[in-house]
């Protein structure tokens, strides 16, 4: 028979086991709830650490430099520097007269800015003068010949606080191509400002090749706007005009092109900007592209690279011809030249022929 005493004796033990099991379940439940709360808290969106807003000064001394600035800003935006959030620009929106460059650059240092972008050789030279003892990095886009201009020591190891984009040493090749389109005669006018290192460098590239390709260079110096006016009023008898990178002379590009068209004289410009304005051709750079190239260099510097060890880059060059200009002045461009051209304009700012 079943002994009730055994039941009575075992009951406390069984109840103790049940109680122990219940305690374990409760403890596990509490632990599960705590872990769930911790996970929930971890998954909640934490406030983002505000990103640093970079301040960049933009400056140029000439109208074409505005295109460089535009290319710089567009490429910076593409690289993730949203204006008003990741970057703020100190920029007047117009060319700064050369006499005011130093003061404008000093104002950037007073802000202060994280980086300065310059367009044009005179602007870059002024930036070197004003910032050489400061820590702010400067990216130029472009300086024609930065070593000759005295803003850097070496193209691969610039030293100091400046680096950027230079022009290709392509003036001799451009002269050779231009000479090949002249219908007759080889007297070519080269107006330039001898006090600016950019046109001086270009003219030095031309003198070595002129005789070998049967060209007579007629160099004409114009140090300021008044001297350009005098030059245009008494233009020498020439078969072509060869414009070089020159802020002083090229500011009068419309006057030069008007006079050249009246006399049916072809003009070669140093960049695409002159061809779009009505020059016959160029073998040169595109301002916006050079600005975009400089933006990529600025990005690397803002991320920690030093301008002192960031090699200077060379702007890409393009052969561009203007068929509208050719028709207006009565020049027939060869099929070979047209096939080699990167860009052919059938109309320009001066209207259809």
C-alpha positions in Angstrom: 0.0 0.0 0.0 1.0 3.5 -0.6 2.6 5.1 2.5 1.2 8.7 3.1 4.2 9.5 5.2 6.5 9.2 2.2 4.3 11.8 0.4 4.4 14.1 3.4 8.2 13.8 3.6 8.8 14.4 -0.1 6.3 17.3 -0.5 8.6 19.9 1.0 11.4 18.9 -1.2 9.2 19.0 -4.3 7.9 22.5 -3.3 11.4 23.7 -2.8 12.3 22.5 -6.3 9.3 24.3 -7.8 10.2 27.4 -5.9 13.8 27.3 -7.1 12.6 26.8 -10.7 10.2 29.7 -10.4 13.0 31.9 -9.1 15.2 31.0 -12.0 12.4 31.8 -14.5 11.8 35.2 -12.9 15.5 36.0 -12.9 15.8 35.0 -16.5 12.8 37.1 -17.4 14.2 40.1 -15.7 17.5 39.6 -17.4 15.8 39.3 -20.8 13.8 42.5 -20.2 17.0 44.4 -19.2 18.9 43.1 -22.3 16.0 44.1 -24.5 16.0 47.6 -23.0 19.7 48.0 -23.5 19.4 46.8 -27.1 16.5 49.3 -27.7 18.5 52.1 -26.3 21.5 51.2 -28.5 19.3 51.2 -31.6 17.9 54.6 -30.9 19.3 57.3 -33.2 22.0 59.2 -31.5 22.6 62.9 -32.3 25.2 63.4 -35.1 28.4 65.2 -34.4 28.2 68.4 -36.4 30.6 68.4 -39.4 33.2 71.1 -39.7 32.2 73.8 -42.1 35.2 74.8 -44.2 35.7 78.4 -45.2 37.3 79.0 -48.5 38.4 82.3 -50.1 37.9 82.6 -53.9 39.7 85.3 -55.9 40.6 86.2 -59.4 41.8 89.4 -61.1 40.3 88.8 -64.6 36.9 88.0 -66.1 38.0 84.6 -67.5 39.1 83.6 -64.0 35.4 83.7 -63.1 35.1 80.5 -65.2 37.9 78.9 -63.2 36.0 79.8 -60.0 32.8 78.3 -61.3 34.5 75.1 -62.2 36.1 75.0 -58.8 32.8 75.4 -57.0 30.9 72.9 -59.1 33.6 70.2 -58.6 33.7 70.9 -54.8 29.9 70.4 -54.7 30.3 67.1 -56.6 32.9 66.0 -54.1 30.4 66.5 -51.3 31.2 70.0 -50.1 27.6 71.3 -50.0 27.5 75.1 -49.8 26.1 76.3 -46.5 26.8 73.0 -44.7 30.2 71.6 -45.5 31.7 74.8 -47.0 31.2 78.5 -47.0 32.8 80.8 -49.6 34.3 84.2 -49.1 33.8 85.6 -52.6 33.0 89.0 -54.2 31.6 87.4 -57.4 33.6 89.6 -59.6 37.2 90.2 -60.7 39.3 92.0 -58.1 41.5 94.8 -59.6 45.2 94.1 -59.3 45.7 97.1 -57.0 43.2 95.7 -54.5 44.4 92.1 -54.5 46.6 92.3 -51.4 43.9 93.9 -49.3 41.4 91.3 -50.5 43.7 88.4 -49.7 44.6 89.9 -46.3 40.8 90.0 -45.5 40.7 86.2 -46.1 43.4 85.8 -43.4 41.4 88.0 -41.0 38.2 85.8 -41.4 40.1 83.4 -41.1 39.7 80.9 -44.1 40.8 77.3 -44.2 42.0 77.6 -47.8 42.4 80.1 -50.6 41.7 79.4 -54.3 43.2 81.8 -56.9 42.7 82.1 -60.6 45.3 83.9 -62.8 49.0 84.5 -62.5 48.8 88.0 -61.0 46.4 86.7 -58.3 48.6 83.8 -57.5 51.7 86.0 -57.2 49.8 88.3 -54.9 48.6 85.3 -52.8 52.2 84.2 -52.4 53.2 87.7 -51.3 50.4 88.0 -48.7 50.3 84.5 -47.3 53.9 83.2 -47.5 54.3 83.7 -43.7 50.9 82.4 -42.9 49.7 78.8 -42.4 46.7 78.9 -44.7 47.1 76.7 -47.8 46.7 78.3 -51.3 45.6 76.3 -54.4 46.0 78.1 -57.7 44.2 77.2 -60.8 46.0 78.4 -62.8 49.4 80.1 -62.8 51.1 79.9 -66.2 54.6 79.1 -64.9 54.6 79.0 -61.1 58.4 78.4 -60.8 59.2 81.4 -63.0 56.5 83.4 -61.1 58.4 82.7 -57.9 55.5 81.2 -55.9 57.0 77.7 -55.6 60.5 76.1 -55.5 59.8 72.9 -57.5 56.9 71.4 -59.4 57.1 68.0 -57.6 58.0 69.4 -54.1 56.5 72.9 -54.1 57.5 73.8 -50.5 55.7 76.5 -48.6 51.9 76.8 -48.6 51.1 76.8 -52.3 50.3 74.3 -55.0 47.9 74.0 -57.9 47.5 73.8 -61.6 49.9 75.3 -64.2 49.6 75.7 -67.9 51.3 73.4 -70.3 54.4 74.7 -72.1 52.5 74.5 -75.3 52.9 77.9 -76.8 55.4 76.8 -79.4 53.2 74.0 -80.6 50.2 76.4 -80.8 52.3 78.8 -82.9 53.2 76.0 -85.3 49.6 75.0 -85.7 48.5 78.6 -86.2 51.2 79.3 -88.8 49.9 76.4 -90.8 46.5 78.0 -91.3 47.7 81.5 -92.4 46.9 82.0 -96.1 50.0 84.0 -97.0 52.8 85.7 -95.2 54.2 84.9 -91.7 54.3 88.1 -89.8 52.5 87.5 -86.5 51.8 90.1 -83.9 52.3 89.0 -80.2 51.0 91.7 -77.8 52.0 91.2 -74.2 52.7 92.8 -70.8 56.4 92.3 -70.1 55.9 92.9 -66.3 53.7 89.8 -66.0 55.5 86.5 -65.7 52.7 84.6 -67.6 53.0 86.3 -71.0 56.8 86.7 -70.6 57.1 82.9 -70.2 54.9 82.4 -73.2 57.0 84.7 -75.4 60.2 83.0 -74.4 58.7 79.7 -75.6 57.9 81.2 -79.0 61.3 82.8 -79.8 63.1 79.5 -80.1 60.8 78.0 -82.8 59.7 81.0 -84.8 62.6 81.0 -87.3 62.5 77.2 -87.8 58.8 77.4 -89.0 59.4 80.5 -91.1 57.5 82.9 -88.8 58.5 86.5 -88.0 57.3 87.5 -84.6 56.3 91.1 -84.2 56.2 91.5 -80.4 54.5 94.6 -79.0 54.7 95.5 -75.3 51.7 96.9 -73.5 52.1 97.3 -69.7 48.6 98.7 -69.0 45.3 99.3 -70.5 46.3 102.7 -71.9 49.2 101.1 -73.8 46.9 98.4 -75.2 44.7 101.3 -76.5 47.7 102.9 -78.2 48.8 99.6 -79.7 45.3 98.9 -81.2 45.2 102.4 -82.6 48.4 101.8 -84.6 48.3 98.1 -85.3 51.3 96.8 -87.3 50.9 95.3 -90.7 50.6 91.6 -89.9 49.0 88.4 -91.2 48.0 87.0 -87.8 47.6 87.9 -84.1 48.8 85.5 -81.4 47.4 86.2 -78.0 49.3 84.7 -75.0 48.1 84.2 -71.4 48.0 87.8 -70.3 45.5 89.5 -67.9 46.3 93.0 -69.2 46.0 92.4 -72.9 43.3 89.7 -72.9 40.9 92.0 -71.0 40.6 93.8 -74.3 39.8 90.7 -76.3 36.6 92.1 -77.8 38.4 95.1 -79.1 41.2 92.9 -80.5 38.7 90.6 -82.3 36.7 93.6 -83.7 39.8 95.1 -85.2 41.1 91.7 -86.5 37.7 90.9 -88.2 37.7 94.3 -89.9 41.1 93.6 -91.3 40.3 89.9 -91.9 43.2 88.8 -89.7 43.0 85.4 -88.0 43.6 85.3 -84.2 44.9 82.5 -82.0 43.9 82.7 -78.4 45.5 81.0 -75.4 42.3 79.3 -74.2 38.8 78.2 -75.3 37.4 81.4 -73.9 38.9 83.5 -76.8 37.6 81.0 -79.4 34.1 81.2 -78.0 34.4 85.0 -78.2 35.4 84.8 -81.9 39.1 83.9 -82.3 39.9 81.5 -85.1 41.5 78.8 -83.0 43.4 77.7 -79.9 45.5 74.8 -78.7 44.9 75.6 -75.0 43.1 75.0 -71.8 39.5 75.2 -70.7 39.0 77.5 -67.7 36.3 75.5 -66.0 38.2 72.3 -66.3 41.3 73.8 -64.8 39.2 75.1 -61.8 37.7 71.6 -61.4 41.2 70.1 -61.4 42.2 72.5 -58.7 39.2 71.6 -56.6 40.3 67.9 -56.5 43.6 69.1 -55.2 41.9 71.3 -52.6 39.9 68.3 -51.4 43.1 66.4 -50.7 44.6 69.3 -48.8 41.4 69.8 -46.7 41.7 66.1 -45.9 45.2 66.6 -44.5 47.7 66.6 -47.4 50.3 69.4 -47.3 50.6 71.8 -50.2 54.4 71.7 -49.7 54.5 68.1 -50.8 51.5 68.0 -53.2 52.9 68.1 -56.8 51.7 70.8 -59.2 49.5 69.4 -61.9 49.3 70.5 -65.6 46.0 71.7 -67.1 44.7 69.6 -70.0 44.9 71.2 -73.5 42.5 71.0 -76.4 42.6 71.9 -80.1 39.6 74.0 -80.8 38.7 75.8 -84.1 36.0 78.3 -84.9 34.4 77.7 -88.3 32.2 80.7 -88.0 35.3 82.9 -87.6 37.0 81.2 -90.5 34.1 82.0 -92.8 33.8 85.6 -91.7 37.5 86.3 -92.5 37.7 84.0 -95.6 40.0 81.2 -94.4 39.6 77.6 -95.5 40.6 75.2 -92.7 42.1 71.9 -93.9 40.4 68.6 -93.4 43.4 67.4 -91.5 43.1 70.2 -89.0 39.4 69.6 -88.6 39.9 65.9 -88.0 42.5 66.6 -85.3 40.3 69.2 -83.5 38.8 68.3 -80.2 36.0 70.9 -80.5 34.6 72.6 -83.7 32.5 75.7 -83.2 30.0 76.4 -85.9 28.7 79.6 -84.2 30.2 81.8 -81.5 29.3 84.8 -79.4 29.7 87.1 -82.4 26.8 85.3 -84.1 26.6 83.1 -87.2 28.7 84.2 -90.2 
